[in-house]
Amino acid sequence: MDPLTHGLLGAVAARALLGRRLGHAGWMIGAAAGMLPDVDFFIRSEADPLLNIEYHRQFTHSLAAIPFGGALAALPWLALRKCRAEWRAALAAGIAGYATHGLLDACTTYGTHLLWPFSEARESWNLMTTIGPLVTLFLLAGIVFAVRRRARGPAIAALALCLAYVGTAAFQRDKAAAALGRIAQGRGHAVDRAEIFPTVGNPLVWRTLYRSGGTLHADRVRVPFSGAATWKAGARMSQVGEADLSPAERADPRVRRDFRRFSHFSAGWVTRAPRDAGVVADARYSLDTVAFEPIWGVRFRPAQPVPTEWVARDRERRVPLGELWREIIGRADGYGPLPPARLEVARRLP
């Protein structure tokens, strides 16, 4: 999630917990703690371009780091006499703010290592994108009114609204998953694996991704709160595994290692960029709503001192707000009804 939303959530959580206790220092500690885990973003190396994606959202984002990170965030305020006298409240604010960070990131498609060091799995609940305008607005209003009114009620209300949004998104995601099943069935595909990804700022329009055989299928689905779901066909991509690398790439142990690291980061959704087959790309994200235009990937140069290049186009990412709004209200071109459900009738043996 973006740093602003993390800071606001940490501030709101601390305010909801402490109320007016510690005054402004309480929510400020929470805000600092809410942003602190992203300090791991600065872990990077020119000799190892994948070091950043390996360690960002890892140990600093885990549940195990919460008490230590919360205490670290509170330290600057503990230098103040008022906060030293209320050191338990200051630590509580830091811990509350820090605890929100990993949980919020787990709600996104990017995911985070919540259970590190006990598990290397990335928790990705696919409930919102890394930019969530409604959630950010709820939190901003909550902390502003809580501070101005010197009350915890607005902060609690903001948290309740955020939880309601997340719950609604989970319900809508399950409806989109059912729509994906109908789409695959209509094509006669057996689904080996599937995931549902949200679009910016709404729980109505989703990007579906499933694998059938060696092919990945990415489509758009609109699931209204009432009425029938609709969909629009998207890109088809070939799944890429280590065996699909060139002989020279497979002969380089660093290339093989980096392919496995990138595949782990991409949760196994690995393909090639359609306009540049030399780029091994993350199929979860696309710059285009229909065609596949990868946001990031890697290029391998075997036998070079640094054989892996990180290829990123995230700065080119622009949300087509007009097109997205037409999708949200159900007026976008290309959408149609889902394929009819097929009923499998078991033959009775005599």
Summary of the structure (lengths in Angstrom):
residues: 350
radius of gyration: 22.8
end to end distance: 59.3
largest distance: 85.8
contacts: 1151
relative contact order: 0.10
helix: 48%
strand: 18%
